[in-house]
Amino acid sequence: MSADPGRAPSTLGLALRSLALVGLSMAGGSVQRIATSLAGWLAVAALAVASLCFLTQAAHAALALALGGVYASLIVGLGYLFLALATALVLQFRQR
């Protein structure tokens, strides 16, 4: 009696299924590491933004006492404009 070759599990088929399961397991681990890292960096970014808000308010208040409200707003605004342009320049250099 011979077994039906269509119904018997072949070694190649089992190897491919095992390889697919290992690949899925590795992909799942990678996704989990990326998600954990992303969550950590988002927390760091949120804390940095909160810190920047408090520092901006303190700098504006100090400049307003020394120079007046209009000049303080101009100085703080131009500082942020300079930082934005410098960041854009760094990003442009990184792409090349």
BELFENJO-V106717 format. One record per backbone hydrogen bond with DSSP energy under -1.0 kcal/mol. NH is the residue of the N-H (numbers start at 0). CO is the residue of the C=O. E is the energy in kcal/mol with one decimal. If there is no record, write none. Layout:
nh=NH co=CO e=E
nh=NH co=CO e=E
This chain:
nh=6 co=3 e=-1.3
nh=7 co=3 e=-1.4
nh=13 co=9 e=-2.2
nh=14 co=10 e=-2.3
nh=15 co=11 e=-2.3
nh=16 co=12 e=-2.2
nh=17 co=13 e=-2.4
nh=18 co=14 e=-2.4
nh=19 co=15 e=-2.3
nh=20 co=16 e=-2.3
nh=21 co=17 e=-2.3
nh=22 co=18 e=-2.3
nh=23 co=19 e=-2.4
nh=24 co=20 e=-2.2
nh=25 co=21 e=-2.3
nh=26 co=22 e=-2.4
nh=27 co=23 e=-2.4
nh=28 co=24 e=-1.9
nh=29 co=25 e=-2.1
nh=30 co=26 e=-2.5
nh=31 co=27 e=-2.1
nh=32 co=28 e=-2.2
nh=33 co=29 e=-2.5
nh=34 co=30 e=-2.5
nh=35 co=31 e=-2.3
nh=36 co=32 e=-2.4
nh=37 co=33 e=-2.8
nh=38 co=34 e=-2.3
nh=39 co=35 e=-2.0
nh=40 co=36 e=-2.5
nh=41 co=37 e=-2.2
nh=42 co=38 e=-1.9
nh=43 co=39 e=-2.1
nh=44 co=40 e=-2.5
nh=45 co=41 e=-2.3
nh=46 co=42 e=-2.2
nh=47 co=43 e=-2.3
nh=48 co=44 e=-2.4
nh=49 co=45 e=-2.3
nh=50 co=46 e=-2.4
nh=51 co=47 e=-2.5
nh=52 co=48 e=-2.2
nh=53 co=49 e=-1.9
nh=54 co=50 e=-2.6
nh=55 co=51 e=-2.5
nh=56 co=52 e=-2.3
nh=57 co=53 e=-2.3
nh=58 co=54 e=-2.6
nh=59 co=55 e=-2.7
nh=60 co=56 e=-2.5
nh=61 co=57 e=-2.3
nh=62 co=58 e=-2.6
nh=63 co=59 e=-2.7
nh=64 co=60 e=-1.9
nh=65 co=61 e=-1.7
nh=66 co=62 e=-3.7
nh=71 co=67 e=-1.9
nh=72 co=68 e=-2.2
nh=73 co=69 e=-2.2
nh=74 co=70 e=-2.6
nh=75 co=71 e=-2.5
nh=76 co=72 e=-2.6
nh=77 co=73 e=-2.6
nh=78 co=74 e=-2.0
nh=79 co=75 e=-2.0
nh=80 co=76 e=-2.1
nh=81 co=77 e=-2.6
nh=82 co=78 e=-2.3
nh=83 co=79 e=-2.4
nh=84 co=80 e=-2.5
nh=85 co=81 e=-2.5
nh=86 co=82 e=-2.3
nh=87 co=83 e=-2.3
nh=88 co=84 e=-2.1
nh=89 co=85 e=-2.2
nh=90 co=86 e=-2.5
nh=91 co=87 e=-2.0
nh=92 co=88 e=-2.0
nh=93 co=89 e=-2.0
nh=94 co=90 e=-1.3
